[in-house]
Amino acid sequence: MRNADQTLDEILNLSAAHFKVPREKLNPDDDFFKTLRIDSLQALDLLTRLENHFGIELPDYELQGVSDFRTLASRIQSRL
């Protein structure tokens, strides 16, 4: 089973690869909309990839207001 740090690290790695951003530019507390320069449609695409990667489903209500990697990781971790 993954721990929270591993989950966070995987999210950062996947996000960097998906949006072709150097991994070292991403920090856990970054607002992913600003750091990745993405809009809500691109964020949905990322979330779909993360759901597939982790084999989970995140209900929309759990993601309301979530915009940083650390919070996203904790929501994903709670479903693993």
mmCIF file of the N, C-alpha and C atoms, coordinates in Angstrom:
data_MODEL
# 
_entry.id   MODEL 
# 
loop_
_atom_site.group_PDB 
_atom_site.id 
_atom_site.type_symbol 
_atom_site.label_atom_id 
_atom_site.label_alt_id 
_atom_site.label_comp_id 
_atom_site.label_asym_id 
_atom_site.label_entity_id 
_atom_site.label_seq_id 
_atom_site.pdbx_PDB_ins_code 
_atom_site.Cartn_x 
_atom_site.Cartn_y 
_atom_site.Cartn_z 
_atom_site.occupancy 
_atom_site.B_iso_or_equiv 
_atom_site.pdbx_formal_charge 
_atom_site.auth_seq_id 
_atom_site.auth_comp_id 
_atom_site.auth_asym_id 
_atom_site.auth_atom_id 
_atom_site.pdbx_PDB_model_num 
ATOM 1   N N  . MET A 1 1  ? 0.842   -1.200 0.000   1.00 0.00 ? 1  MET A N  1 
ATOM 2   C CA . MET A 1 1  ? 0.000   0.000  0.000   1.00 0.00 ? 1  MET A CA 1 
ATOM 3   C C  . MET A 1 1  ? 0.881   1.256  0.000   1.00 0.00 ? 1  MET A C  1 
ATOM 4   N N  . ARG A 1 2  ? 0.434   2.232  -0.747  1.00 0.00 ? 2  ARG A N  1 
ATOM 5   C CA . ARG A 1 2  ? 1.191   3.490  -0.831  1.00 0.00 ? 2  ARG A CA 1 
ATOM 6   C C  . ARG A 1 2  ? 0.979   4.322  0.438   1.00 0.00 ? 2  ARG A C  1 
ATOM 7   N N  . ASN A 1 3  ? 2.026   5.070  0.806   1.00 0.00 ? 3  ASN A N  1 
ATOM 8   C CA . ASN A 1 3  ? 1.814   6.054  1.855   1.00 0.00 ? 3  ASN A CA 1 
ATOM 9   C C  . ASN A 1 3  ? 1.525   7.399  1.185   1.00 0.00 ? 3  ASN A C  1 
ATOM 10  N N  . ALA A 1 4  ? 1.158   8.383  1.990   1.00 0.00 ? 4  ALA A N  1 
ATOM 11  C CA . ALA A 1 4  ? 0.753   9.684  1.453   1.00 0.00 ? 4  ALA A CA 1 
ATOM 12  C C  . ALA A 1 4  ? 1.874   10.357 0.656   1.00 0.00 ? 4  ALA A C  1 
ATOM 13  N N  . ASP A 1 5  ? 3.119   10.203 1.108   1.00 0.00 ? 5  ASP A N  1 
ATOM 14  C CA . ASP A 1 5  ? 4.243   10.821 0.389   1.00 0.00 ? 5  ASP A CA 1 
ATOM 15  C C  . ASP A 1 5  ? 4.442   10.189 -0.982  1.00 0.00 ? 5  ASP A C  1 
ATOM 16  N N  . GLN A 1 6  ? 4.271   8.876  -1.065  1.00 0.00 ? 6  GLN A N  1 
ATOM 17  C CA . GLN A 1 6  ? 4.405   8.194  -2.355  1.00 0.00 ? 6  GLN A CA 1 
ATOM 18  C C  . GLN A 1 6  ? 3.299   8.644  -3.305  1.00 0.00 ? 6  GLN A C  1 
ATOM 19  N N  . THR A 1 7  ? 2.092   8.753  -2.784  1.00 0.00 ? 7  THR A N  1 
ATOM 20  C CA . THR A 1 7  ? 0.955   9.198  -3.599  1.00 0.00 ? 7  THR A CA 1 
ATOM 21  C C  . THR A 1 7  ? 1.222   10.598 -4.131  1.00 0.00 ? 7  THR A C  1 
ATOM 22  N N  . LEU A 1 8  ? 1.662   11.493 -3.261  1.00 0.00 ? 8  LEU A N  1 
ATOM 23  C CA . LEU A 1 8  ? 1.971   12.864 -3.658  1.00 0.00 ? 8  LEU A CA 1 
ATOM 24  C C  . LEU A 1 8  ? 3.064   12.885 -4.723  1.00 0.00 ? 8  LEU A C  1 
ATOM 25  N N  . ASP A 1 9  ? 4.095   12.092 -4.512  1.00 0.00 ? 9  ASP A N  1 
ATOM 26  C CA . ASP A 1 9  ? 5.203   12.043 -5.468  1.00 0.00 ? 9  ASP A CA 1 
ATOM 27  C C  . ASP A 1 9  ? 4.735   11.533 -6.836  1.00 0.00 ? 9  ASP A C  1 
ATOM 28  N N  . GLU A 1 10 ? 3.890   10.518 -6.834  1.00 0.00 ? 10 GLU A N  1 
ATOM 29  C CA . GLU A 1 10 ? 3.372   9.984  -8.105  1.00 0.00 ? 10 GLU A CA 1 
ATOM 30  C C  . GLU A 1 10 ? 2.527   11.040 -8.825  1.00 0.00 ? 10 GLU A C  1 
ATOM 31  N N  . ILE A 1 11 ? 1.722   11.778 -8.080  1.00 0.00 ? 11 ILE A N  1 
ATOM 32  C CA . ILE A 1 11 ? 0.895   12.825 -8.678  1.00 0.00 ? 11 ILE A CA 1 
ATOM 33  C C  . ILE A 1 11 ? 1.776   13.895 -9.312  1.00 0.00 ? 11 ILE A C  1 
ATOM 34  N N  . LEU A 1 12 ? 2.818   14.314 -8.606  1.00 0.00 ? 12 LEU A N  1 
ATOM 35  C CA . LEU A 1 12 ? 3.732   15.326 -9.134  1.00 0.00 ? 12 LEU A CA 1 
ATOM 36  C C  . LEU A 1 12 ? 4.443   14.815 -10.391 1.00 0.00 ? 12 LEU A C  1 
ATOM 37  N N  . ASN A 1 13 ? 4.885   13.570 -10.361 1.00 0.00 ? 13 ASN A N  1 
ATOM 38  C CA . ASN A 1 13 ? 5.571   12.992 -11.525 1.00 0.00 ? 13 ASN A CA 1 
ATOM 39  C C  . ASN A 1 13 ? 4.630   12.883 -12.725 1.00 0.00 ? 13 ASN A C  1 
ATOM 40  N N  . LEU A 1 14 ? 3.418   12.391 -12.488 1.00 0.00 ? 14 LEU A N  1 
ATOM 41  C CA . LEU A 1 14 ? 2.448   12.247 -13.577 1.00 0.00 ? 14 LEU A CA 1 
ATOM 42  C C  . LEU A 1 14 ? 2.059   13.603 -14.151 1.00 0.00 ? 14 LEU A C  1 
ATOM 43  N N  . SER A 1 15 ? 1.874   14.579 -13.278 1.00 0.00 ? 15 SER A N  1 
ATOM 44  C CA . SER A 1 15 ? 1.496   15.923 -13.725 1.00 0.00 ? 15 SER A CA 1 
ATOM 45  C C  . SER A 1 15 ? 2.608   16.537 -14.571 1.00 0.00 ? 15 SER A C  1 
ATOM 46  N N  . ALA A 1 16 ? 3.836   16.386 -14.112 1.00 0.00 ? 16 ALA A N  1 
ATOM 47  C CA . ALA A 1 16 ? 4.980   16.932 -14.846 1.00 0.00 ? 16 ALA A CA 1 
ATOM 48  C C  . ALA A 1 16 ? 5.080   16.288 -16.225 1.00 0.00 ? 16 ALA A C  1 
ATOM 49  N N  . ALA A 1 17 ? 4.927   14.978 -16.274 1.00 0.00 ? 17 ALA A N  1 
ATOM 50  C CA . ALA A 1 17 ? 5.034   14.264 -17.552 1.00 0.00 ? 17 ALA A CA 1 
ATOM 51  C C  . ALA A 1 17 ? 3.887   14.642 -18.484 1.00 0.00 ? 17 ALA A C  1 
ATOM 52  N N  . HIS A 1 18 ? 2.684   14.685 -17.937 1.00 0.00 ? 18 HIS A N  1 
ATOM 53  C CA . HIS A 1 18 ? 1.504   14.952 -18.756 1.00 0.00 ? 18 HIS A CA 1 
ATOM 54  C C  . HIS A 1 18 ? 1.545   16.344 -19.386 1.00 0.00 ? 18 HIS A C  1 
ATOM 55  N N  . PHE A 1 19 ? 1.981   17.328 -18.599 1.00 0.00 ? 19 PHE A N  1 
ATOM 56  C CA . PHE A 1 19 ? 1.988   18.706 -19.099 1.00 0.00 ? 19 PHE A CA 1 
ATOM 57  C C  . PHE A 1 19 ? 3.370   19.183 -19.526 1.00 0.00 ? 19 PHE A C  1 
ATOM 58  N N  . LYS A 1 20 ? 4.320   18.219 -19.593 1.00 0.00 ? 20 LYS A N  1 
ATOM 59  C CA . LYS A 1 20 ? 5.678   18.515 -20.062 1.00 0.00 ? 20 LYS A CA 1 
ATOM 60  C C  . LYS A 1 20 ? 6.313   19.694 -19.321 1.00 0.00 ? 20 LYS A C  1 
ATOM 61  N N  . VAL A 1 21 ? 6.267   19.586 -18.001 1.00 0.00 ? 21 VAL A N  1 
ATOM 62  C CA . VAL A 1 21 ? 6.850   20.589 -17.112 1.00 0.00 ? 21 VAL A CA 1 
ATOM 63  C C  . VAL A 1 21 ? 7.961   19.879 -16.336 1.00 0.00 ? 21 VAL A C  1 
ATOM 64  N N  . PRO A 1 22 ? 9.105   20.541 -16.129 1.00 0.00 ? 22 PRO A N  1 
ATOM 65  C CA . PRO A 1 22 ? 10.150  19.874 -15.338 1.00 0.00 ? 22 PRO A CA 1 
ATOM 66  C C  . PRO A 1 22 ? 9.632   19.547 -13.931 1.00 0.00 ? 22 PRO A C  1 
ATOM 67  N N  . ARG A 1 23 ? 9.842   18.307 -13.511 1.00 0.00 ? 23 ARG A N  1 
ATOM 68  C CA . ARG A 1 23 ? 9.332   17.839 -12.211 1.00 0.00 ? 23 ARG A CA 1 
ATOM 69  C C  . ARG A 1 23 ? 9.798   18.727 -11.068 1.00 0.00 ? 23 ARG A C  1 
ATOM 70  N N  . GLU A 1 24 ? 11.040  19.213 -11.147 1.00 0.00 ? 24 GLU A N  1 
ATOM 71  C CA . GLU A 1 24 ? 11.582  20.024 -10.041 1.00 0.00 ? 24 GLU A CA 1 
ATOM 72  C C  . GLU A 1 24 ? 10.884  21.373 -9.900  1.00 0.00 ? 24 GLU A C  1 
ATOM 73  N N  . LYS A 1 25 ? 10.086  21.757 -10.889 1.00 0.00 ? 25 LYS A N  1 
ATOM 74  C CA . LYS A 1 25 ? 9.348   23.027 -10.789 1.00 0.00 ? 25 LYS A CA 1 
ATOM 75  C C  . LYS A 1 25 ? 8.030   22.873 -10.031 1.00 0.00 ? 25 LYS A C  1 
ATOM 76  N N  . LEU A 1 26 ? 7.663   21.645 -9.716  1.00 0.00 ? 26 LEU A N  1 
ATOM 77  C CA . LEU A 1 26 ? 6.397   21.400 -9.035  1.00 0.00 ? 26 LEU A CA 1 
ATOM 78  C C  . LEU A 1 26 ? 6.628   21.140 -7.551  1.00 0.00 ? 26 LEU A C  1 
ATOM 79  N N  . ASN A 1 27 ? 5.885   21.863 -6.723  1.00 0.00 ? 27 ASN A N  1 
ATOM 80  C CA . ASN A 1 27 ? 5.962   21.694 -5.276  1.00 0.00 ? 27 ASN A CA 1 
ATOM 81  C C  . ASN A 1 27 ? 4.597   21.271 -4.739  1.00 0.00 ? 27 ASN A C  1 
ATOM 82  N N  . PRO A 1 28 ? 4.582   20.507 -3.635  1.00 0.00 ? 28 PRO A N  1 
ATOM 83  C CA . PRO A 1 28 ? 3.325   19.985 -3.105  1.00 0.00 ? 28 PRO A CA 1 
ATOM 84  C C  . PRO A 1 28 ? 2.250   21.037 -2.847  1.00 0.00 ? 28 PRO A C  1 
ATOM 85  N N  . ASP A 1 29 ? 2.654   22.223 -2.416  1.00 0.00 ? 29 ASP A N  1 
ATOM 86  C CA . ASP A 1 29 ? 1.658   23.242 -2.069  1.00 0.00 ? 29 ASP A CA 1 
ATOM 87  C C  . ASP A 1 29 ? 1.334   24.196 -3.214  1.00 0.00 ? 29 ASP A C  1 
ATOM 88  N N  . ASP A 1 30 ? 1.881   23.920 -4.391  1.00 0.00 ? 30 ASP A N  1 
ATOM 89  C CA . ASP A 1 30 ? 1.591   24.756 -5.558  1.00 0.00 ? 30 ASP A CA 1 
ATOM 90  C C  . ASP A 1 30 ? 0.136   24.623 -5.981  1.00 0.00 ? 30 ASP A C  1 
ATOM 91  N N  . ASP A 1 31 ? -0.388  25.719 -6.469  1.00 0.00 ? 31 ASP A N  1 
ATOM 92  C CA . ASP A 1 31 ? -1.695  25.714 -7.131  1.00 0.00 ? 31 ASP A CA 1 
ATOM 93  C C  . ASP A 1 31 ? -1.449  25.129 -8.524  1.00 0.00 ? 31 ASP A C  1 
ATOM 94  N N  . PHE A 1 32 ? -2.026  23.949 -8.785  1.00 0.00 ? 32 PHE A N  1 
ATOM 95  C CA . PHE A 1 32 ? -1.680  23.299 -10.060 1.00 0.00 ? 32 PHE A CA 1 
ATOM 96  C C  . PHE A 1 32 ? -2.224  24.040 -11.268 1.00 0.00 ? 32 PHE A C  1 
ATOM 97  N N  . PHE A 1 33 ? -3.287  24.814 -11.120 1.00 0.00 ? 33 PHE A N  1 
ATOM 98  C CA . PHE A 1 33 ? -3.776  25.601 -12.254 1.00 0.00 ? 33 PHE A CA 1 
ATOM 99  C C  . PHE A 1 33 ? -2.721  26.627 -12.673 1.00 0.00 ? 33 PHE A C  1 
ATOM 100 N N  . LYS A 1 34 ? -2.116  27.284 -11.683 1.00 0.00 ? 34 LYS A N  1 
ATOM 101 C CA . LYS A 1 34 ? -1.111  28.315 -11.979 1.00 0.00 ? 34 LYS A CA 1 
ATOM 102 C C  . LYS A 1 34 ? 0.217   27.703 -12.389 1.00 0.00 ? 34 LYS A C  1 
ATOM 103 N N  . THR A 1 35 ? 0.682   26.711 -11.639 1.00 0.00 ? 35 THR A N  1 
ATOM 104 C CA . THR A 1 35 ? 1.992   26.126 -11.908 1.00 0.00 ? 35 THR A CA 1 
ATOM 105 C C  . THR A 1 35 ? 2.039   25.422 -13.256 1.00 0.00 ? 35 THR A C  1 
ATOM 106 N N  . LEU A 1 36 ? 0.983   24.690 -13.568 1.00 0.00 ? 36 LEU A N  1 
ATOM 107 C CA . LEU A 1 36 ? 0.949   23.951 -14.833 1.00 0.00 ? 36 LEU A CA 1 
ATOM 108 C C  . LEU A 1 36 ? 0.374   24.792 -15.969 1.00 0.00 ? 36 LEU A C  1 
ATOM 109 N N  . ARG A 1 37 ? -0.160  25.969 -15.605 1.00 0.00 ? 37 ARG A N  1 
ATOM 110 C CA . ARG A 1 37 ? -0.811  26.866 -16.578 1.00 0.00 ? 37 ARG A CA 1 
ATOM 111 C C  . ARG A 1 37 ? -1.907  26.131 -17.349 1.00 0.00 ? 37 ARG A C  1 
ATOM 112 N N  . ILE A 1 38 ? -2.825  25.535 -16.576 1.00 0.00 ? 38 ILE A N  1 
ATOM 113 C CA . ILE A 1 38 ? -3.914  24.774 -17.191 1.00 0.00 ? 38 ILE A CA 1 
ATOM 114 C C  . ILE A 1 38 ? -5.264  25.388 -16.847 1.00 0.00 ? 38 ILE A C  1 
ATOM 115 N N  . ASP A 1 39 ? -6.253  25.017 -17.639 1.00 0.00 ? 39 ASP A N  1 
ATOM 116 C CA . ASP A 1 39 ? -7.622  25.460 -17.364 1.00 0.00 ? 39 ASP A CA 1 
ATOM 117 C C  . ASP A 1 39 ? -8.403  24.283 -16.775 1.00 0.00 ? 39 ASP A C  1 
ATOM 118 N N  . SER A 1 40 ? -9.679  24.493 -16.517 1.00 0.00 ? 40 SER A N  1 
ATOM 119 C CA . SER A 1 40 ? -10.466 23.450 -15.849 1.00 0.00 ? 40 SER A CA 1 
ATOM 120 C C  . SER A 1 40 ? -10.623 22.190 -16.710 1.00 0.00 ? 40 SER A C  1 
ATOM 121 N N  . LEU A 1 41 ? -10.686 22.344 -18.026 1.00 0.00 ? 41 LEU A N  1 
ATOM 122 C CA . LEU A 1 41 ? -10.778 21.156 -18.883 1.00 0.00 ? 41 LEU A CA 1 
ATOM 123 C C  . LEU A 1 41 ? -9.505  20.320 -18.815 1.00 0.00 ? 41 LEU A C  1 
ATOM 124 N N  . GLN A 1 42 ? -8.369  20.995 -18.809 1.00 0.00 ? 42 GLN A N  1 
ATOM 125 C CA . GLN A 1 42 ? -7.095  20.273 -18.701 1.00 0.00 ? 42 GLN A CA 1 
ATOM 126 C C  . GLN A 1 42 ? -6.967  19.628 -17.325 1.00 0.00 ? 42 GLN A C  1 
ATOM 127 N N  . ALA A 1 43 ? -7.495  20.293 -16.305 1.00 0.00 ? 43 ALA A N  1 
ATOM 128 C CA . ALA A 1 43 ? -7.469  19.720 -14.953 1.00 0.00 ? 43 ALA A CA 1 
ATOM 129 C C  . ALA A 1 43 ? -8.317  18.448 -14.915 1.00 0.00 ? 43 ALA A C  1 
ATOM 130 N N  . LEU A 1 44 ? -9.458  18.455 -15.587 1.00 0.00 ? 44 LEU A N  1 
ATOM 131 C CA . LEU A 1 44 ? -10.302 17.257 -15.655 1.00 0.00 ? 44 LEU A CA 1 
ATOM 132 C C  . LEU A 1 44 ? -9.574  16.115 -16.354 1.00 0.00 ? 44 LEU A C  1 
ATOM 133 N N  . ASP A 1 45 ? -8.858  16.438 -17.401 1.00 0.00 ? 45 ASP A N  1 
ATOM 134 C CA . ASP A 1 45 ? -8.067  15.443 -18.118 1.00 0.00 ? 45 ASP A CA 1 
ATOM 135 C C  . ASP A 1 45 ? -7.019  14.838 -17.178 1.00 0.00 ? 45 ASP A C  1 
ATOM 136 N N  . LEU A 1 46 ? -6.358  15.685 -16.417 1.00 0.00 ? 46 LEU A N  1 
ATOM 137 C CA . LEU A 1 46 ? -5.363  15.214 -15.455 1.00 0.00 ? 46 LEU A CA 1 
ATOM 138 C C  . LEU A 1 46 ? -6.024  14.323 -14.402 1.00 0.00 ? 46 LEU A C  1 
ATOM 139 N N  . LEU A 1 47 ? -7.175  14.748 -13.888 1.00 0.00 ? 47 LEU A N  1 
ATOM 140 C CA . LEU A 1 47 ? -7.858  13.961 -12.865 1.00 0.00 ? 47 LEU A CA 1 
ATOM 141 C C  . LEU A 1 47 ? -8.256  12.585 -13.400 1.00 0.00 ? 47 LEU A C  1 
ATOM 142 N N  . THR A 1 48 ? -8.705  12.539 -14.643 1.00 0.00 ? 48 THR A N  1 
ATOM 143 C CA . THR A 1 48 ? -9.063  11.255 -15.253 1.00 0.00 ? 48 THR A CA 1 
ATOM 144 C C  . THR A 1 48 ? -7.838  10.352 -15.314 1.00 0.00 ? 48 THR A C  1 
ATOM 145 N N  . ARG A 1 49 ? -6.706  10.913 -15.713 1.00 0.00 ? 49 ARG A N  1 
ATOM 146 C CA . ARG A 1 49 ? -5.469  10.131 -15.761 1.00 0.00 ? 49 ARG A CA 1 
ATOM 147 C C  . ARG A 1 49 ? -5.069  9.639  -14.366 1.00 0.00 ? 49 ARG A C  1 
ATOM 148 N N  . LEU A 1 50 ? -5.231  10.498 -13.371 1.00 0.00 ? 50 LEU A N  1 
ATOM 149 C CA . LEU A 1 50 ? -4.877  10.109 -12.002 1.00 0.00 ? 50 LEU A CA 1 
ATOM 150 C C  . LEU A 1 50 ? -5.813  9.008  -11.494 1.00 0.00 ? 50 LEU A C  1 
ATOM 151 N N  . GLU A 1 51 ? -7.104  9.156  -11.785 1.00 0.00 ? 51 GLU A N  1 
ATOM 152 C CA . GLU A 1 51 ? -8.068  8.121  -11.376 1.00 0.00 ? 51 GLU A CA 1 
ATOM 153 C C  . GLU A 1 51 ? -7.689  6.778  -12.001 1.00 0.00 ? 51 GLU A C  1 
ATOM 154 N N  . ASN A 1 52 ? -7.344  6.796  -13.285 1.00 0.00 ? 52 ASN A N  1 
ATOM 155 C CA . ASN A 1 52 ? -6.946  5.562  -13.971 1.00 0.00 ? 52 ASN A CA 1 
ATOM 156 C C  . ASN A 1 52 ? -5.660  4.994  -13.391 1.00 0.00 ? 52 ASN A C  1 
ATOM 157 N N  . HIS A 1 53 ? -4.704  5.874  -13.118 1.00 0.00 ? 53 HIS A N  1 
ATOM 158 C CA . HIS A 1 53 ? -3.412  5.445  -12.573 1.00 0.00 ? 53 HIS A CA 1 
ATOM 159 C C  . HIS A 1 53 ? -3.592  4.767  -11.213 1.00 0.00 ? 53 HIS A C  1 
ATOM 160 N N  . PHE A 1 54 ? -4.397  5.387  -10.347 1.00 0.00 ? 54 PHE A N  1 
ATOM 161 C CA . PHE A 1 54 ? -4.564  4.875  -8.985  1.00 0.00 ? 54 PHE A CA 1 
ATOM 162 C C  . PHE A 1 54 ? -5.708  3.870  -8.872  1.00 0.00 ? 54 PHE A C  1 
ATOM 163 N N  . GLY A 1 55 ? -6.488  3.703  -9.957  1.00 0.00 ? 55 GLY A N  1 
ATOM 164 C CA . GLY A 1 55 ? -7.587  2.753  -9.923  1.00 0.00 ? 55 GLY A CA 1 
ATOM 165 C C  . GLY A 1 55 ? -8.707  3.149  -8.976  1.00 0.00 ? 55 GLY A C  1 
ATOM 166 N N  . ILE A 1 56 ? -9.005  4.446  -8.942  1.00 0.00 ? 56 ILE A N  1 
ATOM 167 C CA . ILE A 1 56 ? -10.045 4.966  -8.049  1.00 0.00 ? 56 ILE A CA 1 
ATOM 168 C C  . ILE A 1 56 ? -10.998 5.855  -8.832  1.00 0.00 ? 56 ILE A C  1 
ATOM 169 N N  . GLU A 1 57 ? -12.061 6.270  -8.161  1.00 0.00 ? 57 GLU A N  1 
ATOM 170 C CA . GLU A 1 57 ? -12.957 7.260  -8.731  1.00 0.00 ? 57 GLU A CA 1 
ATOM 171 C C  . GLU A 1 57 ? -13.152 8.359  -7.696  1.00 0.00 ? 57 GLU A C  1 
ATOM 172 N N  . LEU A 1 58 ? -12.924 9.590  -8.119  1.00 0.00 ? 58 LEU A N  1 
ATOM 173 C CA . LEU A 1 58 ? -13.090 10.731 -7.216  1.00 0.00 ? 58 LEU A CA 1 
ATOM 174 C C  . LEU A 1 58 ? -14.382 11.469 -7.566  1.00 0.00 ? 58 LEU A C  1 
ATOM 175 N N  . PRO A 1 59 ? -15.329 11.512 -6.623  1.00 0.00 ? 59 PRO A N  1 
ATOM 176 C CA . PRO A 1 59 ? -16.553 12.262 -6.898  1.00 0.00 ? 59 PRO A CA 1 
ATOM 177 C C  . PRO A 1 59 ? -16.255 13.763 -6.990  1.00 0.00 ? 59 PRO A C  1 
ATOM 178 N N  . ASP A 1 60 ? -16.986 14.440 -7.850  1.00 0.00 ? 60 ASP A N  1 
ATOM 179 C CA . ASP A 1 60 ? -16.771 15.880 -8.058  1.00 0.00 ? 60 ASP A CA 1 
ATOM 180 C C  . ASP A 1 60 ? -16.809 16.675 -6.766  1.00 0.00 ? 60 ASP A C  1 
ATOM 181 N N  . TYR A 1 61 ? -17.744 16.327 -5.867  1.00 0.00 ? 61 TYR A N  1 
ATOM 182 C CA . TYR A 1 61 ? -17.871 17.110 -4.634  1.00 0.00 ? 61 TYR A CA 1 
ATOM 183 C C  . TYR A 1 61 ? -16.605 17.060 -3.783  1.00 0.00 ? 61 TYR A C  1 
ATOM 184 N N  . GLU A 1 62 ? -15.819 15.991 -3.920  1.00 0.00 ? 62 GLU A N  1 
ATOM 185 C CA . GLU A 1 62 ? -14.571 15.900 -3.148  1.00 0.00 ? 62 GLU A CA 1 
ATOM 186 C C  . GLU A 1 62 ? -13.480 16.795 -3.715  1.00 0.00 ? 62 GLU A C  1 
ATOM 187 N N  . LEU A 1 63 ? -13.660 17.233 -4.940  1.00 0.00 ? 63 LEU A N  1 
ATOM 188 C CA . LEU A 1 63 ? -12.631 18.042 -5.589  1.00 0.00 ? 63 LEU A CA 1 
ATOM 189 C C  . LEU A 1 63 ? -12.986 19.521 -5.633  1.00 0.00 ? 63 LEU A C  1 
ATOM 190 N N  . GLN A 1 64 ? -14.166 19.882 -5.138  1.00 0.00 ? 64 GLN A N  1 
ATOM 191 C CA . GLN A 1 64 ? -14.560 21.287 -5.112  1.00 0.00 ? 64 GLN A CA 1 
ATOM 192 C C  . GLN A 1 64 ? -13.526 22.095 -4.336  1.00 0.00 ? 64 GLN A C  1 
ATOM 193 N N  . GLY A 1 65 ? -13.009 23.108 -4.969  1.00 0.00 ? 65 GLY A N  1 
ATOM 194 C CA . GLY A 1 65 ? -12.070 24.000 -4.286  1.00 0.00 ? 65 GLY A CA 1 
ATOM 195 C C  . GLY A 1 65 ? -10.657 23.462 -4.132  1.00 0.00 ? 65 GLY A C  1 
ATOM 196 N N  . VAL A 1 66 ? -10.393 22.261 -4.620  1.00 0.00 ? 66 VAL A N  1 
ATOM 197 C CA . VAL A 1 66 ? -9.047  21.694 -4.513  1.00 0.00 ? 66 VAL A CA 1 
ATOM 198 C C  . VAL A 1 66 ? -8.205  22.234 -5.665  1.00 0.00 ? 66 VAL A C  1 
ATOM 199 N N  . SER A 1 67 ? -7.097  22.879 -5.338  1.00 0.00 ? 67 SER A N  1 
ATOM 200 C CA . SER A 1 67 ? -6.243  23.386 -6.408  1.00 0.00 ? 67 SER A CA 1 
ATOM 201 C C  . SER A 1 67 ? -4.756  23.198 -6.127  1.00 0.00 ? 67 SER A C  1 
ATOM 202 N N  . ASP A 1 68 ? -4.415  22.526 -5.022  1.00 0.00 ? 68 ASP A N  1 
ATOM 203 C CA . ASP A 1 68 ? -2.994  22.268 -4.783  1.00 0.00 ? 68 ASP A CA 1 
ATOM 204 C C  . ASP A 1 68 ? -2.732  20.761 -4.749  1.00 0.00 ? 68 ASP A C  1 
ATOM 205 N N  . PHE A 1 69 ? -1.521  20.401 -5.090  1.00 0.00 ? 69 PHE A N  1 
ATOM 206 C CA . PHE A 1 69 ? -1.159  18.991 -5.210  1.00 0.00 ? 69 PHE A CA 1 
ATOM 207 C C  . PHE A 1 69 ? -1.310  18.226 -3.894  1.00 0.00 ? 69 PHE A C  1 
ATOM 208 N N  . ARG A 1 70 ? -0.954  18.857 -2.775  1.00 0.00 ? 70 ARG A N  1 
ATOM 209 C CA . ARG A 1 70 ? -1.004  18.165 -1.476  1.00 0.00 ? 70 ARG A CA 1 
ATOM 210 C C  . ARG A 1 70 ? -2.434  17.767 -1.112  1.00 0.00 ? 70 ARG A C  1 
ATOM 211 N N  . THR A 1 71 ? -3.379  18.690 -1.302  1.00 0.00 ? 71 THR A N  1 
ATOM 212 C CA . THR A 1 71 ? -4.774  18.387 -0.985  1.00 0.00 ? 71 THR A CA 1 
ATOM 213 C C  . THR A 1 71 ? -5.315  17.320 -1.929  1.00 0.00 ? 71 THR A C  1 
ATOM 214 N N  . LEU A 1 72 ? -4.955  17.434 -3.201  1.00 0.00 ? 72 LEU A N  1 
ATOM 215 C CA . LEU A 1 72 ? -5.364  16.436 -4.180  1.00 0.00 ? 72 LEU A CA 1 
ATOM 216 C C  . LEU A 1 72 ? -4.844  15.057 -3.762  1.00 0.00 ? 72 LEU A C  1 
ATOM 217 N N  . ALA A 1 73 ? -3.592  14.997 -3.336  1.00 0.00 ? 73 ALA A N  1 
ATOM 218 C CA . ALA A 1 73 ? -2.987  13.733 -2.901  1.00 0.00 ? 73 ALA A CA 1 
ATOM 219 C C  . ALA A 1 73 ? -3.726  13.163 -1.697  1.00 0.00 ? 73 ALA A C  1 
ATOM 220 N N  . SER A 1 74 ? -4.128  14.012 -0.763  1.00 0.00 ? 74 SER A N  1 
ATOM 221 C CA . SER A 1 74 ? -4.827  13.487 0.414   1.00 0.00 ? 74 SER A CA 1 
ATOM 222 C C  . SER A 1 74 ? -6.203  12.946 0.047   1.00 0.00 ? 74 SER A C  1 
ATOM 223 N N  . ARG A 1 75 ? -6.871  13.598 -0.920  1.00 0.00 ? 75 ARG A N  1 
ATOM 224 C CA . ARG A 1 75 ? -8.179  13.087 -1.366  1.00 0.00 ? 75 ARG A CA 1 
ATOM 225 C C  . ARG A 1 75 ? -8.018  11.741 -2.072  1.00 0.00 ? 75 ARG A C  1 
ATOM 226 N N  . ILE A 1 76 ? -6.963  11.630 -2.877  1.00 0.00 ? 76 ILE A N  1 
ATOM 227 C CA . ILE A 1 76 ? -6.694  10.357 -3.561  1.00 0.00 ? 76 ILE A CA 1 
ATOM 228 C C  . ILE A 1 76 ? -6.307  9.279  -2.550  1.00 0.00 ? 76 ILE A C  1 
ATOM 229 N N  . GLN A 1 77 ? -5.448  9.647  -1.616  1.00 0.00 ? 77 GLN A N  1 
ATOM 230 C CA . GLN A 1 77 ? -4.967  8.693  -0.599  1.00 0.00 ? 77 GLN A CA 1 
ATOM 231 C C  . GLN A 1 77 ? -6.139  8.121  0.196   1.00 0.00 ? 77 GLN A C  1 
ATOM 232 N N  . SER A 1 78 ? -7.138  8.938  0.485   1.00 0.00 ? 78 SER A N  1 
ATOM 233 C CA . SER A 1 78 ? -8.275  8.468  1.278   1.00 0.00 ? 78 SER A CA 1 
ATOM 234 C C  . SER A 1 78 ? -9.120  7.435  0.533   1.00 0.00 ? 78 SER A C  1 
ATOM 235 N N  . ARG A 1 79 ? -8.930  7.344  -0.783  1.00 0.00 ? 79 ARG A N  1 
ATOM 236 C CA . ARG A 1 79 ? -9.685  6.382  -1.602  1.00 0.00 ? 79 ARG A CA 1 
ATOM 237 C C  . ARG A 1 79 ? -8.902  5.100  -1.878  1.00 0.00 ? 79 ARG A C  1 
ATOM 238 N N  . LEU A 1 80 ? -7.627  5.091  -1.532  1.00 0.00 ? 80 LEU A N  1 
ATOM 239 C CA . LEU A 1 80 ? -6.796  3.909  -1.839  1.00 0.00 ? 80 LEU A CA 1 
ATOM 240 C C  . LEU A 1 80 ? -7.019  2.793  -0.826  1.00 0.00 ? 80 LEU A C  1 
# 
